[in-house]
Amino acid sequence: MKRKYKIIIPIIILTGLLFSFQISNQPDPEKDKILVGLIRYALKQGHYQPHQIDDEFSEKLYDDFINSLDPYKRFFIQSDIDEFSANKYLIDDQIKKEDLSFYNTVYKRFNQRVHESKAYYKEILKTPFDFSKDEPFDLDYESKTFSKNRAELIQNWQKQLKVSTLTRLYDKLEYQESTEKEKNTVETEHEMVNGEVLQKVKEKDVANADKSETVKKSYDELEKESREATEKSLDDLYDLMDDLNDTDWFSVFINSMASQFDPHTNYFAPKDKKRFDISMAGKLEGIGARLQKKGDFTTVVELISGGPAWRAGDLEVGDAIVKVGQANEPPIDIVGMRLDDAIEFIKGKKGTEVKLTIKKIDGSIVVYSIIRDIVELEETFAKSSVVKMENRTFGVINLPKFYIDFNEKNFRNSATDMEREIARLKEENIEGLLIDLRNNGGGSLKTAIEIAGLFIEDGPIVQVKYRGEKPNVRSDKDKKIQWDGPLVVLVNELSASASEIFAAAMQDYNRAVIIGSKQSFGKGTVQNVLPLNNYFKYSEDLGALKMTIQKFYRINGGSTQLKGVQSDIAMPDRYTYLEIGERDEKNPLPWDKIEPAKYVPLHIYENFHEVVNDSKKRIAANPQFKLIDKNAKWLKQGRDDTTINLGYENYKKELQKRLDESKEFDAISEYQSDLTFNSPAYEFPMMEQDSILAKKREIWHKNLSKDIYVEEALTVLSELKIGKQFLVKN
């Protein structure tokens, strides 16, 4: 990954980015103009497949920006759109001049319309809704036109608020009805036991008669409560919108511009760049608590296992932080402060002290002192399990992400963690290894190459190509093999990027059986994150640009772009018929092919094709997989039907119909294999000291035992036979 920084910087400098474009010749103090100029030239000179900034680009940017601001068509009216459309084919020219006329016009009007809309929902929700009429409403907002005038806009608001209130009313009425049924069932059951118990129940009912009457609410009361809940949700939404500043909204425009190049090129505002770094590294420095804005308060919603706050044992979920003090400095009041700003005061470098003034759930006020530390986000990291199958032992490793910390050499990364987990599983005398990459969206290419190298002696893993250059073959050069036994890789439609590089290499070498969805996500591009202050000296943080600069190619020459990795064994799942892959994104780069790298496919398994064919036959005949496929089609049908009926009785009938239909699929979640999963021995002492870790592992192992995909993958693993000719020197 360091190599990518070394290459992209000369590319930009050589094309004159720092010295030739308009901003540097005519310095402009306005940050937004600086960003437009920087990003335009960076994309033009560094993007893998730069887009012409022309009228077509202008039109698409126009549509995307308007839709990003107002996807539900709640704010703008047609006269606004008519005014904005005068710029539809001029935005490209404005971008070239760092002219923000279009953005400023739209943003100013957007603020005005948002402010006006606060009165709409407040006024609408004062009056009860009439749910007695049969009134269809289409929720496909993308295909709707903007309201012709303010009166029509208010009608649109009225319909949307009616939908929100209807769903809440239905839930409340159904809950009350089910509670009544449950109460009656309890009374009947008591009657069936004996007279003595019946007498006690009746006495209890008499004692609580008044209380029972107050619990049951009328339709009108529940309708009012539903409207109030809808209003509260809108209040919360507007509080969040009020927390967004000019930088946040301008980021929407910049990203509408960047996303025209491809779906993975986007701008990170300074705070978003920090979140990205944390996601990639799987760690942060602070107190180890997840925080959320509730009203004016910054509230603790989770303590991260093993973190400083968790170790101290004082802070609790539900605590509201009202003041933050740094060591011996006076505390700062954070009540009413933006969540992002409050977090900046709370987090800090390892070893520093923070004093939190806390309002407890009981209303008491206390002050806790916490020493900040590195907090590892445990759910990001590789974890392993041991499973018994017919007196044989196999290992499962779940890898949620190809993580790495680019700024700290000694911090853990996915490659070293995988190597360690395999070593620990070998101590359990496993006969085969299953690597679960489902939902793994990728991460570090460097670690993907290193992990692939754990399973082969040496050789090319992936080809990486810059625009206009010959492909660069990235290879594993370490001859050590960490695991030379049977290997199966489990993927799904959400396995992307680095996951696909690893799976493709294992498939091209014939090293593993790839099992899962028909194909993986199909993201065959490489992005680099460019801190913009490196290219323009400015007093404020300008954020960063994540830009597509390379394309992945398998060692067999085919790109993973769009087509992904096709599984050797395809299993139906809930995503089968949904639009979820790269091919369904806006503006994806095309698939293509280059010359294969020089590599020698392995002939490890003596029964590869037999095992694959047997699995396909099992899946085709398995009633559970047939049911899963039927469910996937049913889900697709439900998603395509965007019409809802705003008449309560018809709405209830439609939901009941879907509910009745869904019961056929209950067996999917109720599935239970005969497999038992356990942690490897090294985790036992850790779980004795950490009850949260123990609970997480218990839940994971329980889910594994109910997972038919894992069961089939392990069955395939158990059937693979290593050929005698495949001898490895570790």
C-alpha positions in Angstrom: 0.0 0.0 0.0 3.0 2.3 0.7 4.0 1.8 -2.9 0.8 3.3 -4.2 1.5 6.5 -2.3 5.0 6.7 -3.9 3.6 6.2 -7.4 0.5 8.5 -7.3 2.4 11.5 -5.9 4.8 11.7 -8.8 1.9 11.2 -11.2 0.1 14.2 -9.8 3.3 16.4 -9.5 4.5 15.6 -13.0 1.2 16.7 -14.5 1.6 20.0 -12.9 -1.2 19.7 -10.3 0.6 21.8 -7.7 1.8 24.5 -10.1 -0.4 24.9 -13.1 -4.1 25.1 -12.2 -6.1 28.2 -11.6 -6.2 28.3 -7.8 -2.4 28.3 -7.4 -2.0 31.2 -9.9 -4.9 33.2 -8.4 -5.1 32.3 -4.7 -8.6 32.2 -3.4 -9.2 32.3 0.3 -12.6 30.5 0.0 -12.1 26.9 1.1 -15.0 25.5 -1.1 -13.4 26.9 -4.3 -10.0 25.5 -3.3 -11.6 22.0 -2.9 -13.4 22.2 -6.2 -10.1 23.1 -8.0 -8.0 20.5 -6.1 -10.4 17.7 -6.7 -11.1 18.4 -10.3 -7.4 18.4 -11.2 -6.7 15.4 -9.0 -9.4 13.4 -10.7 -8.4 14.5 -14.2 -4.8 13.6 -13.7 -4.9 10.6 -11.3 -8.1 8.7 -11.8 -7.9 5.4 -13.6 -10.5 6.3 -16.2 -11.1 10.1 -16.0 -14.5 11.3 -17.1 -14.8 14.2 -19.5 -16.2 17.2 -17.6 -18.8 18.1 -20.2 -22.5 18.7 -20.6 -23.3 15.0 -20.0 -21.2 15.1 -16.8 -23.0 18.3 -15.8 -26.4 16.8 -16.3 -25.7 13.7 -14.2 -24.1 15.8 -11.4 -27.1 18.0 -11.4 -29.5 15.1 -11.0 -27.4 13.4 -8.3 -27.0 16.5 -6.2 -30.7 17.4 -6.2 -31.6 13.8 -5.4 -29.0 13.6 -2.6 -30.5 16.7 -0.9 -34.1 15.8 -1.4 -34.6 12.1 -2.2 -38.2 12.0 -0.9 -39.1 15.3 -2.6 -40.1 16.9 0.6 -38.5 20.3 0.2 -38.1 21.5 -3.4 -41.1 22.5 -5.6 -41.2 22.5 -9.4 -40.4 26.3 -9.6 -37.2 25.6 -7.7 -36.2 22.8 -10.1 -37.1 25.1 -13.1 -34.8 27.7 -11.7 -32.0 25.2 -10.9 -32.3 23.6 -14.3 -30.9 26.8 -16.0 -27.6 25.5 -14.7 -28.0 21.9 -15.8 -25.6 22.1 -18.6 -23.4 24.9 -17.2 -22.0 23.1 -14.0 -19.1 21.7 -16.0 -18.1 25.2 -17.1 -18.5 26.5 -13.5 -16.4 23.7 -12.1 -13.5 24.6 -14.5 -13.7 28.2 -13.2 -14.1 27.2 -9.5 -17.5 29.0 -9.8 -20.0 27.8 -7.2 -23.1 29.6 -8.5 -25.1 26.4 -9.0 -24.2 25.0 -5.5 -24.8 28.3 -3.7 -28.2 28.8 -5.4 -29.4 25.3 -4.6 -27.9 25.2 -1.1 -29.5 28.6 -0.2 -32.9 27.5 -1.4 -32.5 24.1 0.3 -32.0 25.8 3.7 -35.0 28.0 3.1 -37.2 25.0 2.2 -36.0 22.9 5.1 -36.8 25.8 7.5 -40.3 26.2 6.0 -41.0 22.5 6.2 -40.6 22.5 10.0 -44.0 24.2 10.2 -45.6 21.7 7.7 -45.2 18.6 9.7 -46.0 20.3 13.0 -49.3 21.6 11.7 -50.3 18.4 9.8 -49.7 16.3 12.8 -52.1 18.3 15.0 -55.1 16.7 13.3 -56.1 13.0 13.4 -55.6 11.1 10.2 -58.6 9.4 8.6 -57.6 5.8 8.0 -61.0 4.6 6.9 -60.5 5.4 3.2 -59.1 3.0 0.6 -56.1 5.1 -0.5 -53.2 3.6 -2.5 -49.8 5.4 -2.2 -46.6 4.7 -4.2 -43.4 4.7 -2.1 -41.2 4.8 -5.2 -40.1 8.4 -4.7 -37.4 8.2 -7.3 -40.0 8.0 -10.1 -42.1 10.8 -8.6 -42.1 14.3 -9.9 -41.6 17.3 -7.7 -44.7 19.1 -6.3 -46.1 21.7 -8.7 -46.6 24.2 -5.9 -46.5 24.6 -2.1 -50.1 23.3 -1.7 -49.2 20.1 -3.5 -46.0 19.8 -1.5 -48.0 20.0 1.8 -50.2 17.2 0.4 -47.1 15.2 -0.3 -46.0 15.8 3.3 -49.4 14.8 4.5 -49.2 11.5 2.7 -45.7 10.7 3.9 -46.6 11.5 7.5 -49.8 9.4 7.2 -47.6 6.4 6.1 -45.4 6.9 9.1 -48.3 7.2 11.5 -50.1 4.3 10.0 -47.2 1.9 10.5 -46.9 3.0 14.1 -50.7 2.8 14.7 -50.7 -0.7 13.3 -47.9 -1.8 15.6 -49.7 -0.3 18.7 -53.1 -1.9 17.9 -51.5 -5.3 17.1 -49.5 -5.2 20.3 -52.6 -4.3 22.4 -54.6 -7.0 20.7 -51.9 -9.6 21.2 -51.6 -8.6 24.9 -55.3 -9.0 25.4 -55.2 -12.5 23.8 -52.3 -13.4 26.0 -54.2 -12.3 29.1 -57.2 -14.3 28.1 -55.0 -17.4 27.3 -53.5 -17.1 30.8 -56.9 -17.0 32.4 -58.1 -20.0 30.5 -55.0 -22.0 31.3 -55.5 -21.2 35.0 -59.1 -22.4 34.8 -58.0 -25.7 33.4 -55.6 -26.3 36.3 -57.8 -26.2 39.4 -60.2 -24.2 41.3 -57.7 -22.9 43.9 -55.5 -21.3 41.3 -58.5 -19.9 39.5 -59.6 -18.2 42.7 -56.2 -16.5 43.2 -56.2 -15.3 39.6 -59.7 -13.8 40.0 -58.7 -12.1 43.3 -55.6 -10.6 41.5 -57.8 -9.4 38.7 -60.2 -7.7 41.1 -57.3 -6.0 42.9 -55.9 -4.7 39.6 -59.2 -4.0 37.9 -58.7 -0.2 37.8 -55.1 -0.6 36.6 -56.2 -3.0 33.8 -58.8 -0.5 32.6 -56.2 2.3 32.3 -53.8 0.1 30.4 -56.2 -0.6 27.5 -56.4 2.4 25.2 -58.9 3.5 22.6 -58.3 3.7 18.9 -58.2 7.5 19.2 -55.7 7.5 22.0 -53.4 5.1 20.0 -53.8 7.2 16.9 -52.8 10.3 18.8 -49.8 8.5 20.3 -48.8 7.4 16.8 -48.9 11.0 15.5 -46.8 12.1 18.5 -44.3 9.4 17.8 -44.1 10.5 14.1 -43.6 14.1 15.2 -40.8 13.0 17.6 -39.0 11.1 14.9 -39.2 14.2 12.6 -37.9 16.4 15.5 -35.0 14.1 15.9 -34.3 14.2 12.1 -34.3 18.0 12.1 -32.0 18.0 15.2 -29.5 15.9 13.2 -29.9 18.2 10.2 -29.3 21.2 12.4 -26.1 19.6 13.6 -24.8 19.5 10.0 -22.7 22.5 9.0 -21.7 24.1 5.7 -18.8 21.7 5.3 -21.2 18.7 5.6 -23.5 20.0 2.9 -20.7 21.1 0.6 -19.4 17.5 0.9 -22.6 16.3 -0.6 -21.9 18.4 -3.7 -18.3 17.4 -3.9 -19.3 13.7 -3.7 -21.9 14.2 -6.4 -19.1 15.4 -8.5 -16.6 12.7 -7.6 -19.1 9.8 -7.9 -19.5 10.5 -11.6 -16.1 9.0 -12.1 -17.0 5.7 -10.4 -18.9 4.6 -7.3 -15.8 4.3 -5.1 -14.3 7.7 -5.7 -15.5 10.1 -3.0 -14.5 13.0 -0.8 -13.8 12.7 2.9 -14.4 15.7 5.0 -11.9 15.9 7.8 -14.1 14.0 10.3 -15.0 11.4 7.7 -11.3 10.8 7.0 -10.8 10.0 10.7 -13.7 7.5 10.7 -12.2 5.8 7.6 -8.8 5.5 9.3 -10.4 4.0 12.4 -12.3 1.5 10.2 -9.2 0.4 8.3 -7.1 0.0 11.4 -9.7 -1.5 13.7 -8.6 0.7 16.5 -8.9 4.2 18.0 -7.5 6.1 21.0 -10.0 7.2 23.6 -12.2 5.8 26.4 -13.8 2.9 24.5 -17.5 3.9 24.4 -20.0 4.2 21.6 -21.9 7.5 21.9 -25.1 8.8 20.5 -26.9 12.1 20.6 -30.2 11.9 22.5 -31.9 15.2 22.7 -29.3 17.7 23.9 -27.2 14.9 25.6 -24.3 12.8 24.4 -25.3 9.4 25.8 -23.4 6.1 26.2 -25.0 3.4 24.1 -22.3 0.7 24.4 -19.0 0.0 26.2 -16.4 -1.6 24.0 -15.1 -4.8 25.6 -11.6 -4.4 27.0 -11.6 -0.6 26.6 -10.6 1.9 29.3 -14.2 2.7 30.3 -15.1 -1.0 30.4 -12.0 -1.7 32.6 -12.7 1.2 35.0 -16.2 -0.2 35.6 -17.9 3.2 36.4 -19.5 4.3 33.2 -22.8 2.6 32.2 -25.0 2.4 29.2 -27.6 5.2 29.4 -25.2 7.6 31.2 -25.3 11.1 29.7 -22.1 13.1 29.5 -22.7 16.7 30.4 -19.1 18.0 30.9 -15.6 17.0 29.7 -12.4 18.1 31.4 -8.8 17.4 30.2 -6.7 16.3 33.2 -6.5 19.4 35.5 -8.1 21.9 33.1 -11.6 23.3 33.8 -14.4 21.1 32.3 -16.3 22.2 29.2 -20.1 21.9 29.0 -21.1 19.8 26.0 -24.9 19.8 26.6 -26.4 20.8 23.2 -23.1 20.4 21.4 -22.9 18.6 18.1 -22.0 14.9 18.6 -18.9 15.1 16.4 -17.6 18.1 18.4 -18.4 16.5 21.7 -16.5 13.3 20.7 -13.4 15.4 19.8 -13.2 16.6 23.4 -13.8 13.1 24.8 -11.3 11.1 22.8 -7.6 11.7 23.0 -4.1 10.2 23.0 -3.2 7.1 24.9 -2.2 7.8 28.5 -3.9 11.1 28.8 -6.7 11.7 31.4 -10.2 12.8 30.8 -12.7 13.7 33.5 -16.3 13.2 32.6 -19.2 14.8 34.4 -22.0 12.2 34.2 -25.7 12.5 34.7 -26.8 9.0 35.8 -30.1 7.4 34.9 -31.4 8.1 38.4 -30.6 11.8 37.9 -27.5 11.9 40.1 -24.4 13.8 39.0 -20.9 12.1 39.3 -17.5 12.7 37.9 -15.4 9.8 36.5 -11.7 10.0 35.7 -10.6 7.7 32.8 -7.1 7.2 31.4 -7.4 7.0 27.6 -5.9 4.0 25.8 -5.9 2.3 22.5 -9.2 0.7 21.9 -9.4 -2.3 19.6 -12.7 -2.8 17.8 -12.8 -6.6 18.4 -15.6 -7.2 15.8 -13.2 -6.1 13.1 -10.6 -8.8 13.8 -10.2 -12.4 12.7 -11.6 -15.0 15.0 -11.6 -18.8 14.9 -13.7 -21.7 16.0 -13.2 -25.5 16.3 -16.0 -27.8 15.0 -16.4 -31.6 15.4 -17.8 -33.6 12.5 -18.2 -37.3 12.9 -15.2 -37.6 15.2 -13.1 -35.3 12.9 -11.9 -31.8 13.7 -12.1 -28.8 11.5 -11.3 -25.1 11.9 -13.4 -22.0 10.9 -11.9 -18.6 10.6 -14.1 -15.6 10.2 -12.4 -12.5 8.6 -14.7 -9.5 8.6 -12.2 -7.2 6.9 -8.6 -7.0 5.5 -7.5 -4.6 8.2 -4.2 -2.8 8.6 -2.9 0.3 10.4 -0.8 2.3 7.9 0.6 4.6 10.6 1.7 2.1 13.2 4.1 -0.8 12.4 3.5 -2.8 15.5 -0.2 -2.8 15.5 -2.0 -6.0 14.5 -3.1 -6.6 11.0 -5.2 -9.2 9.3 -2.2 -11.1 7.8 -0.4 -11.6 11.1 -3.7 -12.4 12.9 -4.6 -15.0 10.3 -1.2 -16.6 10.5 -1.6 -16.7 14.3 -5.2 -18.1 14.2 -4.1 -20.9 11.8 -1.2 -21.8 14.1 -3.6 -22.0 17.1 -6.0 -24.2 15.1 -3.2 -26.5 14.1 -2.6 -27.1 17.8 -6.2 -28.3 17.9 -5.2 -30.9 15.2 -7.7 -29.7 12.6 -7.9 -31.7 9.3 -9.3 -28.9 7.2 -9.8 -25.1 7.2 -12.9 -23.0 6.3 -12.3 -19.3 5.8 -15.6 -17.2 6.0 -15.4 -14.0 3.9 -19.1 -13.4 3.8 -19.9 -9.6 4.1 -16.2 -8.8 4.0 -16.0 -5.6 1.9 -12.2 -5.7 1.5 -9.6 -3.4 2.9 -5.8 -3.7 2.5 -4.5 -5.2 -0.7 -1.2 -5.8 1.0 -2.7 -8.1 3.6 -4.8 -9.9 1.1 -1.6 -10.8 -0.8 0.1 -11.9 2.4 -2.8 -14.0 3.5 -2.9 -15.7 0.1 0.7 -16.5 0.6 -0.1 -18.5 3.7 -1.6 -21.2 1.5 0.9 -21.4 -1.4 4.6 -21.8 -1.6 5.2 -18.6 -3.7 4.0 -17.0 -6.9 1.8 -14.2 -8.3 -1.4 -13.3 -6.5 -2.9 -10.4 -8.4 -2.1 -8.1 -11.2 -2.6 -4.3 -10.6 -2.7 -1.9 -13.4 -2.4 1.9 -13.6 -4.0 3.9 -16.4 -1.9 3.6 -19.6 0.7 1.4 -17.9 1.6 -2.3 -18.1 0.2 -4.4 -15.3 2.3 -4.9 -12.2 2.2 -8.5 -10.9 2.1 -8.6 -7.1 3.5 -11.8 -5.7 3.9 -13.8 -2.6 7.7 -14.3 -2.2 7.7 -16.1 1.2 8.1 -19.8 0.5 6.7 -20.8 3.9 3.2 -22.3 3.8 1.2 -21.9 7.0 -1.6 -24.3 6.0 -1.1 -27.1 3.4 -4.3 -29.0 4.1 -7.8 -28.9 2.6 -9.1 -25.4 2.2 -12.6 -24.0 1.5 -13.5 -20.3 1.1 -17.0 -19.1 1.8 -18.2 -15.9 0.0 -21.5 -14.1 -0.7 -22.6 -11.1 -2.8 -21.2 -8.7 -0.3 -17.6 -10.2 -0.4 -15.8 -7.5 -2.3 -12.4 -6.0 -3.4 -9.6 -7.6 -1.4 -11.9 -10.6 -0.5 -12.3 -11.2 -4.3 -8.5 -11.0 -4.9 -7.9 -13.6 -2.2 -10.7 -15.9 -3.4 -9.7 -15.5 -7.1 -6.1 -16.4 -6.4 -7.1 -19.5 -4.4 -9.4 -20.4 -7.3 -6.8 -19.8 -10.1 -4.3 -21.9 -8.2 -6.9 -24.7 -7.6 -5.9 -24.2 -3.9 -9.4 -24.0 -2.5 -13.0 -24.7 -3.3 -14.9 -21.4 -3.5 -18.5 -21.9 -2.2 -21.3 -19.4 -1.7 -23.3 -17.0 -3.8 -23.3 -17.3 -7.6 -20.8 -14.5 -7.7 -19.1 -12.1 -5.3 -19.7 -8.3 -5.3 -17.5 -7.5 -8.4 -15.4 -4.5 -7.1 -12.2 -4.8 -9.1 -10.7 -1.4 -8.5 -8.1 0.1 -6.2 -8.5 3.4 -4.4 -5.9 5.6 -2.8 -6.6 8.2 -0.1 -5.0 11.5 -0.8 -4.8 14.1 2.1 -5.5 17.3 0.2 -3.4 19.4 2.4 -0.4 17.6 1.0 -1.1 19.3 -2.3 -2.3 22.8 -1.2 -1.0 24.6 1.8 -4.0 25.9 3.7 -4.6 26.8 7.3 -7.6 24.5 7.7 -7.9 20.7 7.2 -9.2 20.2 3.6 -10.0 16.5 4.1 -9.0 13.8 1.7 -10.0 12.4 -1.7 -10.5 8.6 -2.1 -9.8 8.0 -5.7 -9.8 5.0 -8.0 -6.2 4.8 -9.4 -5.8 1.2 -10.4 -7.7 -1.9 -11.5 -7.4 -5.5 -10.2 -6.9 -8.4 -12.6 -6.7 -12.0 -11.6 -3.5 -13.9 -12.4 -5.6 -15.7 -15.2 -6.0 -12.2 -16.8 -9.7 -11.6 -16.1 -10.8 -8.5 -14.1 -12.8 -9.0 -11.0 -14.7 -5.8 -11.9 -18.4 -6.4 -12.3 -18.1 -10.2 -12.7 -16.5 -10.8 -9.3 -15.5 -14.3 -8.5 -17.9 -17.0 -9.6 -18.2 -19.8 -7.0 -17.2 -23.3 -7.8 -20.3 -24.3 -5.8 -23.2 -21.8 -5.9 -25.8 -21.8 -3.1 -29.1 -19.8 -3.2 -29.4 -17.0 -0.6 -31.6 -14.0 0.2 -29.6 -11.7 -2.0 -29.8 -13.9 -5.2 -32.4 -11.8 -7.0 -31.7 -8.4 -5.5 -29.7 -5.6 -7.1 -26.7 -5.6 -4.7 -23.4 -5.9 -6.6 -21.0 -3.5 -8.4 -23.0 -4.1 -11.6 -26.0 -2.4 -9.9 -24.0 0.7 -8.8 -24.0 4.0 -10.7 -21.1 4.6 -13.1 -19.1 1.4 -12.5 -16.0 0.9 -14.6 -16.3 -1.8 -17.2 -15.0 -5.4 -17.2 -12.0 -6.2 -19.3 -9.2 -8.7 -19.6 -5.4 -8.6 -19.9 -2.6 -11.2 -20.5 -2.4 -13.9 -17.7 0.5 -13.8 -15.3 3.0 -16.6 -15.3 1.9 -19.1 -12.7 1.5 -22.8 -12.3 -1.9 -24.1 -11.2 -1.6 -26.6 -8.4 -3.1 -30.1 -8.5 -3.6 -30.6 -4.8 -6.9 -32.4 -4.6 -7.4 -35.8 -6.2 -11.2 -35.6 -6.0 -11.9 -31.8 -6.6 -14.5 -32.2 -9.4 -16.2 -35.2 -7.7 -16.6 -33.2 -4.4 -17.9 -30.1 -6.3 -20.5 -32.1 -8.3 -21.6 -34.0 -5.2 -22.2 -30.7 -3.4 -24.2 -29.3 -6.3 -26.4 -32.4 -6.2 -27.0 -32.1 -2.4 -27.9 -28.4 -2.7 -30.3 -29.0 -5.6 -32.1 -31.8 -3.7 -32.0 -30.0 -0.3 -35.5 -28.8 0.8 -33.9 -26.1 2.9 -32.0 -24.6 0.0 -35.1 -24.8 -2.2 -37.0 -22.9 0.5 -34.2 -20.3 0.7 -34.4 -19.8 -3.1 -38.2 -19.4 -2.9 -37.8 -16.9 -0.1 -35.3 -14.9 -2.2 -37.9 -14.7 -5.0 -40.6 -13.7 -2.6 -38.3 -10.9 -1.1 -37.7 -9.6 -4.6 -41.4 -9.5 -5.3 -42.0 -7.6 -2.1 -39.3 -5.1 -2.8 -40.6 -4.5 -6.3 -44.1 -3.7 -5.0 -43.8 -0.1 -3.8 -47.5 0.6 -3.3 -49.0 0.9 0.2 -52.7 1.3 1.1 -53.4 4.1 3.6 -56.7 2.7 4.6 -56.1 0.9 7.8 -58.2 -2.3 7.1 -56.7 -2.8 3.7 -53.2 -2.0 5.0 -53.8 -4.6 7.7 -55.0 -7.2 5.2 -52.0 -6.7 3.0 -49.6 -7.0 5.9 -51.5 -10.1 7.2 -51.2 -11.6 3.7 -47.4 -11.0 3.7 -47.2 -12.3 7.3 -49.1 -15.5 6.4 -46.9 -16.0 3.4 -43.8 -15.4 5.4 -44.6 -18.3 7.8 -43.7 -20.7 5.1 -40.1 -19.4 5.5 -39.9 -19.7 9.3 -38.0 -23.0 8.8 -35.1 -21.0 7.4 -34.3 -19.3 10.7 -35.3 -22.3 12.7 -32.7 -24.5 11.0 -30.3 -26.3 13.3 -27.4 -28.5 12.3 -25.9 -31.3 14.4 -22.6 -29.4 14.6 -21.0 -28.1 17.8 -18.6 -25.1 17.7 -16.2 -24.1 20.4 -13.4 -21.6 20.9 -9.9 -22.8 20.5 -8.1 -23.5 23.8 -6.2 -20.2 23.9 -9.5 -18.2 24.3 -10.8 -20.1 27.4 -8.7 -18.0 30.0 -9.6 -14.8 28.2 -13.3 -15.6 28.3 -13.1 -16.4 32.0 -11.9 -12.9 32.6 -14.1 -11.2 30.0 -17.8 -12.0 30.2 -18.6 -9.8 27.2 -16.2 -11.7 25.0 -17.6 -15.0 26.3 -21.1 -13.8 25.4 -20.1 -12.7 21.9 -18.4 -16.1 21.3 -21.5 -17.9 22.6 -23.7 -16.0 20.2 -21.3 -16.6 17.3 -21.1 -20.3 17.9 -24.8 -20.6 18.2 -25.3 -18.9 14.9 -22.7 -21.1 13.3 -24.6 -24.2 14.4 -27.7 -22.8 12.7 -25.9 -21.8 9.5 -26.6 -24.2 6.6 -24.0 -22.5 4.4 -21.3 -23.2 6.9 -22.6 -26.8 7.3 -22.4 -27.4 3.5 -19.0 -25.8 3.3 -17.7 -28.0 6.1 -19.2 -31.1 4.4 -17.3 -30.1 1.2 -14.1 -29.6 3.3 -14.5 -33.0 5.0 -14.7 -34.7 1.5 -11.6 -33.1 0.0 -8.6 -35.4 -0.4 -5.0 -34.1 -0.8 -3.2 -36.0 -3.6 -0.1 -37.9 -2.6 2.0 -36.0 -5.1 1.4 -32.7 -3.2 4.2 -32.6 -0.6 5.0 -29.3 1.2 8.1 -28.3 3.2 7.1 -26.0 5.9 
